[in-house]
Amino acid sequence: MKLGEIAKVIRSKNAGPFKLTLDLLFEDEEAYRKVKNSGAINRKAIAALYEIKPEDVEGIFFIDEVLGIKITFLKKIPSDDPACEDVYGAQQHVPLLDLEL
């Protein structure tokens, strides 16, 4: 199963000009626990998806109370750089859709 098939919401946004945050929200506790317990969401997997170093993944937070996961990492290109193709970070969630659980 792929993450995009089980998560209700997968979105991305800037967390300042140098960081990106990914939000994953689930409709029910069963879906959330399945993803959390799969171990598929980890520093190494996120680094591979976004072609960054694992140490640039600053945090992966499982928030049981809201059935959500928040991932924050350093961007390869800051938002204020002319080479940045997504200034708001709103289109960076797509690699997560195909993450195998």
N, CA, C and O atoms as a Tinker XYZ file with bonds, in Angstrom:
   404  protein
     1  N      0.835000   -1.171000    0.000000    73     2
     2  CA     0.000000    0.000000    0.000000    64     1     3
     3  C      0.886000    1.243000    0.000000    63     2     4     5
     4  O      1.960000    1.256000    0.601000    81     3
     5  N      0.423000    2.274000   -0.676000    73     3     6
     6  CA     1.160000    3.533000   -0.742000    64     5     7
     7  C      0.549000    4.547000    0.211000    63     6     8     9
     8  O     -0.649000    4.518000    0.492000    81     7
     9  N      1.384000    5.432000    0.696000    73     7    10
    10  CA     0.947000    6.447000    1.657000    64     9    11
    11  C     -0.215000    7.276000    1.108000    63    10    12    13
    12  O     -1.151000    7.592000    1.843000    81    11
    13  N     -0.162000    7.624000   -0.160000    73    11    14
    14  CA    -1.223000    8.419000   -0.774000    64    13    15
    15  C     -2.571000    7.722000   -0.790000    63    14    16    17
    16  O     -3.600000    8.377000   -0.963000    81    15
    17  N     -2.587000    6.406000   -0.611000    73    15    18
    18  CA    -3.838000    5.643000   -0.599000    64    17    19
    19  C     -4.484000    5.595000    0.777000    63    18    20    21
    20  O     -5.666000    5.272000    0.894000    81    19
    21  N     -3.729000    5.909000    1.811000    73    19    22
    22  CA    -4.250000    5.755000    3.172000    64    21    23
    23  C     -4.381000    7.084000    3.918000    63    22    24    25
    24  O     -5.230000    7.211000    4.800000    81    23
    25  N     -3.567000    8.059000    3.583000    73    23    26
    26  CA    -3.636000    9.359000    4.263000    64    25    27
    27  C     -4.768000   10.197000    3.676000    63    26    28    29
    28  O     -4.974000   10.212000    2.463000    81    27
    29  N     -5.490000   10.883000    4.534000    73    27    30
    30  CA    -6.569000   11.752000    4.055000    64    29    31
    31  C     -6.003000   13.051000    3.493000    63    30    32    33
    32  O     -6.485000   13.560000    2.481000    81    31
    33  N     -4.977000   13.583000    4.155000    73    31    34
    34  CA    -4.350000   14.839000    3.734000    64    33    35
    35  C     -2.839000   14.657000    3.738000    63    34    36    37
    36  O     -2.265000   14.159000    4.706000    81    35
    37  N     -2.208000   15.062000    2.652000    73    35    38
    38  CA    -0.746000   15.142000    2.583000    64    37    39
    39  C     -0.451000   16.499000    1.960000    63    38    40    41
    40  O     -0.819000   16.762000    0.815000    81    39
    41  N      0.218000   17.358000    2.727000    73    39    42
    42  CA     0.480000   18.710000    2.218000    64    41    43
    43  C      1.858000   19.179000    2.659000    63    42    44    45
    44  O      2.460000   18.643000    3.590000    81    43
    45  N      2.328000   20.187000    1.962000    73    43    46
    46  CA     3.632000   20.753000    2.291000    64    45    47
    47  C      3.528000   22.263000    2.330000    63    46    48    49
    48  O      2.652000   22.863000    1.707000    81    47
    49  N      4.451000   22.870000    3.084000    73    47    50
    50  CA     4.529000   24.331000    3.139000    64    49    51
    51  C      5.877000   24.711000    3.732000    63    50    52    53
    52  O      6.542000   23.906000    4.385000    81    51
    53  N      6.254000   25.936000    3.493000    73    51    54
    54  CA     7.493000   26.429000    4.068000    64    53    55
    55  C      7.353000   26.577000    5.579000    63    54    56    57
    56  O      6.278000   26.875000    6.098000    81    55
    57  N      8.450000   26.364000    6.252000    73    55    58
    58  CA     8.565000   26.656000    7.680000    64    57    59
    59  C      9.705000   27.672000    7.783000    63    58    60    61
    60  O     10.728000   27.426000    8.422000    81    59
    61  N      9.498000   28.814000    7.136000    73    59    62
    62  CA    10.543000   29.819000    6.986000    64    61    63
    63  C     11.227000   29.621000    5.642000    63    62    64    65
    64  O     10.885000   28.687000    4.917000    81    63
    65  N     12.176000   30.466000    5.295000    73    63    66
    66  CA    12.795000   30.390000    3.968000    64    65    67
    67  C     13.746000   29.208000    3.778000    63    66    68    69
    68  O     14.093000   28.872000    2.646000    81    67
    69  N     14.172000   28.573000    4.879000    73    67    70
    70  CA    15.180000   27.516000    4.781000    64    69    71
    71  C     14.671000   26.115000    5.092000    63    70    72    73
    72  O     15.414000   25.143000    4.954000    81    71
    73  N     13.413000   26.000000    5.509000    73    71    74
    74  CA    12.871000   24.702000    5.918000    64    73    75
    75  C     11.540000   24.430000    5.233000    63    74    76    77
    76  O     10.812000   25.344000    4.844000    81    75
    77  N     11.251000   23.155000    5.100000    73    75    78
    78  CA     9.986000   22.704000    4.552000    64    77    79
    79  C      9.336000   21.795000    5.585000    63    78    80    81
    80  O     10.018000   21.021000    6.256000    81    79
    81  N      8.030000   21.890000    5.708000    73    79    82
    82  CA     7.317000   20.996000    6.607000    64    81    83
    83  C      6.251000   20.245000    5.826000    63    82    84    85
    84  O      5.585000   20.806000    4.956000    81    83
    85  N      6.104000   18.982000    6.146000    73    83    86
    86  CA     5.116000   18.110000    5.518000    64    85    87
    87  C      4.121000   17.690000    6.585000    63    86    88    89
    88  O      4.508000   17.299000    7.686000    81    87
    89  N      2.845000   17.772000    6.260000    73    87    90
    90  CA     1.793000   17.370000    7.187000    64    89    91
    91  C      1.041000   16.191000    6.602000    63    90    92    93
    92  O      0.658000   16.208000    5.432000    81    91
    93  N      0.832000   15.173000    7.412000    73    91    94
    94  CA     0.041000   14.012000    7.029000    64    93    95
    95  C     -1.057000   13.848000    8.058000    63    94    96    97
    96  O     -0.789000   13.792000    9.259000    81    95
    97  N     -2.287000   13.772000    7.592000    73    95    98
    98  CA    -3.431000   13.612000    8.483000    64    97    99
    99  C     -4.233000   12.393000    8.052000    63    98   100   101
   100  O     -4.343000   12.093000    6.863000    81    99
   101  N     -4.789000   11.700000    9.031000    73    99   102
   102  CA    -5.503000   10.459000    8.773000    64   101   103
   103  C     -6.931000   10.547000    9.288000    63   102   104   105
   104  O     -7.216000   11.229000   10.272000    81   103
   105  N     -7.817000    9.843000    8.603000    73   103   106
   106  CA    -9.240000    9.912000    8.927000    64   105   107
   107  C     -9.593000    9.126000   10.186000    63   106   108   109
   108  O    -10.513000    9.491000   10.918000    81   107
   109  N     -8.854000    8.046000   10.432000    73   107   110
   110  CA    -9.164000    7.239000   11.607000    64   109   111
   111  C     -7.889000    6.705000   12.237000    63   110   112   113
   112  O     -6.819000    6.701000   11.629000    81   111
   113  N     -8.037000    6.258000   13.466000    73   111   114
   114  CA    -6.879000    5.796000   14.229000    64   113   115
   115  C     -6.241000    4.554000   13.615000    63   114   116   117
   116  O     -5.024000    4.388000   13.688000    81   115
   117  N     -7.034000    3.689000   13.018000    73   115   118
   118  CA    -6.488000    2.478000   12.403000    64   117   119
   119  C     -5.511000    2.820000   11.273000    63   118   120   121
   120  O     -4.431000    2.237000   11.188000    81   119
   121  N     -5.885000    3.750000   10.422000    73   119   122
   122  CA    -5.007000    4.157000    9.317000    64   121   123
   123  C     -3.735000    4.814000    9.856000    63   122   124   125
   124  O     -2.633000    4.519000    9.393000    81   123
   125  N     -3.896000    5.701000   10.832000    73   123   126
   126  CA    -2.751000    6.386000   11.434000    64   125   127
   127  C     -1.780000    5.387000   12.052000    63   126   128   129
   128  O     -0.575000    5.461000   11.810000    81   127
   129  N     -2.291000    4.461000   12.841000    73   127   130
   130  CA    -1.437000    3.468000   13.517000    64   129   131
   131  C     -0.731000    2.566000   12.499000    63   130   132   133
   132  O      0.424000    2.185000   12.693000    81   131
   133  N     -1.428000    2.232000   11.424000    73   131   134
   134  CA    -0.828000    1.390000   10.391000    64   133   135
   135  C      0.417000    2.063000    9.819000    63   134   136   137
   136  O      1.453000    1.422000    9.643000    81   135
   137  N      0.309000    3.350000    9.533000    73   135   138
   138  CA     1.448000    4.089000    8.981000    64   137   139
   139  C      2.525000    4.266000   10.044000    63   138   140   141
   140  O      3.702000    4.020000    9.780000    81   139
   141  N      2.138000    4.684000   11.227000    73   139   142
   142  CA     3.109000    4.896000   12.308000    64   141   143
   143  C      3.885000    3.625000   12.622000    63   142   144   145
   144  O      5.106000    3.661000   12.776000    81   143
   145  N      3.190000    2.518000   12.717000    73   143   146
   146  CA     3.827000    1.256000   13.089000    64   145   147
   147  C      4.588000    0.584000   11.946000    63   146   148   149
   148  O      5.362000   -0.345000   12.177000    81   147
   149  N      4.372000    1.048000   10.725000    73   147   150
   150  CA     5.060000    0.449000    9.575000    64   149   151
   151  C      6.557000    0.735000    9.578000    63   150   152   153
   152  O      7.344000   -0.041000    9.036000    81   151
   153  N      6.947000    1.847000   10.187000    73   151   154
   154  CA     8.353000    2.239000   10.182000    64   153   155
   155  C      8.807000    2.840000    8.866000    63   154   156   157
   156  O      9.987000    3.151000    8.706000    81   155
   157  N      7.891000    3.010000    7.918000    73   155   158
   158  CA     8.246000    3.522000    6.589000    64   157   159
   159  C      8.629000    4.998000    6.607000    63   158   160   161
   160  O      9.376000    5.466000    5.748000    81   159
   161  N      8.119000    5.713000    7.578000    73   159   162
   162  CA     8.450000    7.137000    7.669000    64   161   163
   163  C      9.580000    7.297000    8.673000    63   162   164   165
   164  O      9.378000    7.241000    9.886000    81   163
   165  N     10.770000    7.496000    8.133000    73   163   166
   166  CA    11.966000    7.649000    8.955000    64   165   167
   167  C     12.930000    8.599000    8.240000    63   166   168   169
   168  O     12.720000    8.940000    7.076000    81   167
   169  N     13.978000    9.020000    8.932000    73   167   170
   170  CA    14.928000    9.990000    8.359000    64   169   171
   171  C     15.532000    9.520000    7.038000    63   170   172   173
   172  O     15.643000   10.294000    6.087000    81   171
   173  N     15.915000    8.266000    6.987000    73   171   174
   174  CA    16.556000    7.736000    5.788000    64   173   175
   175  C     15.591000    7.758000    4.592000    63   174   176   177
   176  O     15.983000    8.132000    3.487000    81   175
   177  N     14.352000    7.364000    4.809000    73   175   178
   178  CA    13.362000    7.332000    3.728000    64   177   179
   179  C     13.044000    8.738000    3.231000    63   178   180   181
   180  O     12.954000    8.968000    2.025000    81   179
   181  N     12.875000    9.667000    4.148000    73   179   182
   182  CA    12.570000   11.046000    3.757000    64   181   183
   183  C     13.760000   11.650000    3.012000    63   182   184   185
   184  O     13.584000   12.335000    2.004000    81   183
   185  N     14.952000   11.398000    3.504000    73   183   186
   186  CA    16.160000   11.910000    2.841000    64   185   187
   187  C     16.264000   11.374000    1.415000    63   186   188   189
   188  O     16.616000   12.112000    0.495000    81   187
   189  N     15.962000   10.111000    1.236000    73   187   190
   190  CA    16.025000    9.521000   -0.103000    64   189   191
   191  C     14.971000   10.137000   -1.025000    63   190   192   193
   192  O     15.265000   10.451000   -2.178000    81   191
   193  N     13.759000   10.308000   -0.530000    73   191   194
   194  CA    12.681000   10.887000   -1.345000    64   193   195
   195  C     13.001000   12.307000   -1.801000    63   194   196   197
   196  O     12.703000   12.689000   -2.933000    81   195
   197  N     13.610000   13.081000   -0.909000    73   195   198
   198  CA    13.849000   14.494000   -1.192000    64   197   199
   199  C     15.295000   14.800000   -1.574000    63   198   200   201
   200  O     15.685000   15.959000   -1.720000    81   199
   201  N     16.079000   13.737000   -1.731000    73   199   202
   202  CA    17.479000   13.861000   -2.168000    64   201   203
   203  C     18.266000   14.834000   -1.287000    63   202   204   205
   204  O     18.937000   15.748000   -1.767000    81   203
   205  N     18.155000   14.598000    0.016000    73   203   206
   206  CA    18.898000   15.379000    1.003000    64   205   207
   207  C     19.628000   14.408000    1.927000    63   206   208   209
   208  O     19.436000   13.195000    1.848000    81   207
   209  N     20.465000   14.956000    2.799000    73   207   210
   210  CA    21.181000   14.117000    3.765000    64   209   211
   211  C     20.232000   13.781000    4.926000    63   210   212   213
   212  O     19.417000   14.617000    5.313000    81   211
   213  N     20.330000   12.575000    5.478000    73   211   214
   214  CA    19.463000   12.217000    6.609000    64   213   215
   215  C     19.556000   13.211000    7.771000    63   214   216   217
   216  O     18.568000   13.451000    8.465000    81   215
   217  N     20.729000   13.779000    7.977000    73   215   218
   218  CA    20.864000   14.743000    9.086000    64   217   219
   219  C     20.148000   16.064000    8.810000    63   218   220   221
   220  O     19.965000   16.870000    9.723000    81   219
   221  N     19.739000   16.295000    7.555000    73   219   222
   222  CA    18.961000   17.496000    7.233000    64   221   223
   223  C     17.477000   17.329000    7.541000    63   222   224   225
   224  O     16.715000   18.294000    7.482000    81   223
   225  N     17.069000   16.110000    7.870000    73   223   226
   226  CA    15.699000   15.877000    8.333000    64   225   227
   227  C     15.705000   16.225000    9.817000    63   226   228   229
   228  O     16.201000   15.461000   10.645000    81   227
   229  N     15.153000   17.377000   10.140000    73   227   230
   230  CA    15.242000   17.879000   11.512000    64   229   231
   231  C     14.303000   17.182000   12.479000    63   230   232   233
   232  O     14.591000   17.085000   13.672000    81   231
   233  N     13.188000   16.701000   11.972000    73   231   234
   234  CA    12.273000   16.041000   12.884000    64   233   235
   235  C     11.139000   15.333000   12.182000    63   234   236   237
   236  O     10.651000   15.771000   11.140000    81   235
   237  N     10.732000   14.227000   12.779000    73   235   238
   238  CA     9.541000   13.499000   12.368000    64   237   239
   239  C      8.727000   13.326000   13.643000    63   238   240   241
   240  O      9.151000   12.659000   14.586000    81   239
   241  N      7.558000   13.937000   13.651000    73   239   242
   242  CA     6.745000   13.988000   14.863000    64   241   243
   243  C      5.428000   13.261000   14.629000    63   242   244   245
   244  O      4.664000   13.627000   13.736000    81   243
   245  N      5.162000   12.243000   15.422000    73   243   246
   246  CA     3.900000   11.514000   15.379000    64   245   247
   247  C      3.019000   12.102000   16.466000    63   246   248   249
   248  O      3.351000   12.029000   17.649000    81   247
   249  N      1.905000   12.682000   16.070000    73   247   250
   250  CA     1.040000   13.393000   17.008000    64   249   251
   251  C     -0.254000   12.598000   17.149000    63   250   252   253
   252  O     -1.213000   12.793000   16.401000    81   251
   253  N     -0.253000   11.707000   18.119000    73   251   254
   254  CA    -1.355000   10.763000   18.305000    64   253   255
   255  C     -2.703000   11.461000   18.499000    63   254   256   257
   256  O     -3.725000   10.994000   17.996000    81   255
   257  N     -2.702000   12.568000   19.221000    73   255   258
   258  CA    -3.959000   13.242000   19.572000    64   257   259
   259  C     -4.743000   13.730000   18.352000    63   258   260   261
   260  O     -5.970000   13.820000   18.398000    81   259
   261  N     -4.046000   14.041000   17.276000    73   259   262
   262  CA    -4.725000   14.553000   16.076000    64   261   263
   263  C     -4.588000   13.606000   14.882000    63   262   264   265
   264  O     -4.965000   13.948000   13.761000    81   263
   265  N     -4.044000   12.414000   15.135000    73   263   266
   266  CA    -3.835000   11.424000   14.073000    64   265   267
   267  C     -3.039000   12.030000   12.924000    63   266   268   269
   268  O     -3.410000   11.926000   11.755000    81   267
   269  N     -1.924000   12.671000   13.299000    73   267   270
   270  CA    -1.125000   13.357000   12.303000    64   269   271
   271  C      0.367000   13.117000   12.460000    63   270   272   273
   272  O      0.855000   12.711000   13.514000    81   271
   273  N      1.065000   13.384000   11.377000    73   271   274
   274  CA     2.524000   13.275000   11.344000    64   273   275
   275  C      3.051000   14.560000   10.733000    63   274   276   277
   276  O      2.538000   15.018000    9.713000    81   275
   277  N      4.064000   15.141000   11.344000    73   275   278
   278  CA     4.713000   16.343000   10.829000    64   277   279
   279  C      6.185000   16.023000   10.622000    63   278   280   281
   280  O      6.851000   15.467000   11.494000    81   279
   281  N      6.670000   16.389000    9.447000    73   279   282
   282  CA     8.067000   16.151000    9.084000    64   281   283
   283  C      8.669000   17.494000    8.701000    63   282   284   285
   284  O      8.079000   18.227000    7.907000    81   283
   285  N      9.820000   17.829000    9.244000    73   283   286
   286  CA    10.482000   19.089000    8.919000    64   285   287
   287  C     11.914000   18.807000    8.483000    63   286   288   289
   288  O     12.635000   18.038000    9.118000    81   287
   289  N     12.310000   19.450000    7.383000    73   287   290
   290  CA    13.690000   19.285000    6.919000    64   289   291
   291  C     14.180000   20.549000    6.237000    63   290   292   293
   292  O     13.398000   21.408000    5.831000    81   291
   293  N     15.503000   20.636000    6.124000    73   291   294
   294  CA    16.127000   21.777000    5.459000    64   293   295
   295  C     15.920000   21.675000    3.956000    63   294   296   297
   296  O     16.077000   20.605000    3.368000    81   295
   297  N     15.569000   22.786000    3.348000    73   295   298
   298  CA    15.380000   22.829000    1.900000    64   297   299
   299  C     16.734000   22.847000    1.200000    63   298   300   301
   300  O     17.713000   23.367000    1.735000    81   299
   301  N     16.780000   22.281000    0.013000    73   299   302
   302  CA    18.020000   22.319000   -0.771000    64   301   303
   303  C     18.266000   23.729000   -1.298000    63   302   304   305
   304  O     19.412000   24.165000   -1.399000    81   303
   305  N     17.202000   24.436000   -1.631000    73   303   306
   306  CA    17.302000   25.796000   -2.166000    64   305   307
   307  C     16.377000   26.693000   -1.338000    63   306   308   309
   308  O     15.174000   26.437000   -1.288000    81   307
   309  N     16.901000   27.730000   -0.692000    73   307   310
   310  CA    16.055000   28.617000    0.106000    64   309   311
   311  C     14.997000   29.326000   -0.753000    63   310   312   313
   312  O     15.179000   29.492000   -1.959000    81   311
   313  N     13.916000   29.731000   -0.135000    73   311   314
   314  CA    12.814000   30.377000   -0.852000    64   313   315
   315  C     13.211000   31.675000   -1.527000    63   314   316   317
   316  O     12.632000   32.039000   -2.551000    81   315
   317  N     14.183000   32.375000   -0.976000    73   315   318
   318  CA    14.562000   33.669000   -1.560000    64   317   319
   319  C     15.609000   33.545000   -2.667000    63   318   320   321
   320  O     16.049000   34.554000   -3.218000    81   319
   321  N     16.006000   32.323000   -2.993000    73   319   322
   322  CA    16.994000   32.109000   -4.048000    64   321   323
   323  C     16.296000   32.141000   -5.411000    63   322   324   325
   324  O     15.240000   31.526000   -5.560000    81   323
   325  N     16.843000   32.829000   -6.398000    73   323   326
   326  CA    16.222000   32.874000   -7.728000    64   325   327
   327  C     16.020000   31.487000   -8.354000    63   326   328   329
   328  O     15.174000   31.333000   -9.235000    81   327
   329  N     16.768000   30.498000   -7.922000    73   327   330
   330  CA    16.629000   29.146000   -8.468000    64   329   331
   331  C     15.470000   28.362000   -7.842000    63   330   332   333
   332  O     15.154000   27.262000   -8.296000    81   331
   333  N     14.843000   28.916000   -6.814000    73   331   334
   334  CA    13.734000   28.233000   -6.142000    64   333   335
   335  C     12.520000   28.196000   -7.074000    63   334   336   337
   336  O     12.069000   29.227000   -7.574000    81   335
   337  N     12.007000   26.991000   -7.295000    73   335   338
   338  CA    10.878000   26.815000   -8.207000    64   337   339
   339  C      9.525000   26.761000   -7.494000    63   338   340   341
   340  O      8.486000   26.757000   -8.156000    81   339
   341  N      9.517000   26.720000   -6.177000    73   339   342
   342  CA     8.276000   26.662000   -5.411000    64   341   343
   343  C      8.460000   27.523000   -4.163000    63   342   344   345
   344  O      8.752000   27.011000   -3.082000    81   343
   345  N      8.288000   28.808000   -4.320000    73   343   346
   346  CA     8.583000   29.776000   -3.262000    64   345   347
   347  C      7.817000   29.470000   -1.972000    63   346   348   349
   348  O      8.354000   29.657000   -0.880000    81   347
   349  N      6.578000   29.003000   -2.084000    73   347   350
   350  CA     5.757000   28.738000   -0.899000    64   349   351
   351  C      5.908000   27.314000   -0.359000    63   350   352   353
   352  O      5.434000   27.013000    0.736000    81   351
   353  N      6.554000   26.456000   -1.110000    73   351   354
   354  CA     6.715000   25.070000   -0.670000    64   353   355
   355  C      5.434000   24.263000   -0.762000    63   354   356   357
   356  O      5.340000   23.193000   -0.160000    81   355
   357  N      4.452000   24.745000   -1.495000    73   355   358
   358  CA     3.131000   24.125000   -1.532000    64   357   359
   359  C      3.028000   22.914000   -2.442000    63   358   360   361
   360  O      2.022000   22.206000   -2.395000    81   359
   361  N      4.018000   22.653000   -3.258000    73   359   362
   362  CA     3.943000   21.541000   -4.208000    64   361   363
   363  C      4.976000   20.454000   -3.908000    63   362   364   365
   364  O      5.295000   19.645000   -4.779000    81   363
   365  N      5.493000   20.433000   -2.696000    73   363   366
   366  CA     6.577000   19.506000   -2.376000    64   365   367
   367  C      6.117000   18.217000   -1.705000    63   366   368   369
   368  O      6.954000   17.406000   -1.307000    81   367
   369  N      4.833000   18.011000   -1.571000    73   367   370
   370  CA     4.318000   16.808000   -0.917000    64   369   371
   371  C      4.269000   15.587000   -1.835000    63   370   372   373
   372  O      4.145000   14.462000   -1.353000    81   371
   373  N      4.364000   15.792000   -3.132000    73   371   374
   374  CA     4.154000   14.732000   -4.116000    64   373   375
   375  C      5.042000   13.493000   -3.905000    63   374   376   377
   376  O      4.527000   12.383000   -4.042000    81   375
   377  N      6.327000   13.607000   -3.585000    73   375   378
   378  CA     7.129000   12.382000   -3.384000    64   377   379
   379  C      6.564000   11.444000   -2.311000    63   378   380   381
   380  O      6.780000   10.234000   -2.379000    81   379
   381  N      5.853000   11.982000   -1.336000    73   379   382
   382  CA     5.307000   11.144000   -0.273000    64   381   383
   383  C      4.166000   10.254000   -0.755000    63   382   384   385
   384  O      3.927000    9.197000   -0.171000    81   383
   385  N      3.469000   10.653000   -1.794000    73   383   386
   386  CA     2.298000    9.905000   -2.251000    64   385   387
   387  C      2.618000    8.453000   -2.574000    63   386   388   389
   388  O      1.815000    7.564000   -2.292000    81   387
   389  N      3.772000    8.206000   -3.156000    73   387   390
   390  CA     4.149000    6.866000   -3.591000    64   389   391
   391  C      5.021000    6.105000   -2.591000    63   390   392   393
   392  O      5.541000    5.037000   -2.914000    81   391
   393  N      5.182000    6.643000   -1.388000    73   391   394
   394  CA     5.980000    5.945000   -0.373000    64   393   395
   395  C      5.293000    4.632000    0.001000    63   394   396   397
   396  O      4.146000    4.626000    0.449000    81   395
   397  N      5.998000    3.534000   -0.186000    73   395   398
   398  CA     5.464000    2.215000    0.138000    64   397   399
   399  C      5.493000    1.989000    1.650000    63   398   400   401
   400  O      6.479000    2.293000    2.323000    81   399
   401  N      4.408000    1.459000    2.155000    73   399   402
   402  CA     4.325000    1.178000    3.598000    64   401   403
   403  C      4.706000   -0.264000    3.873000    63   402   404
   404  O      4.699000   -0.696000    5.026000    81   403
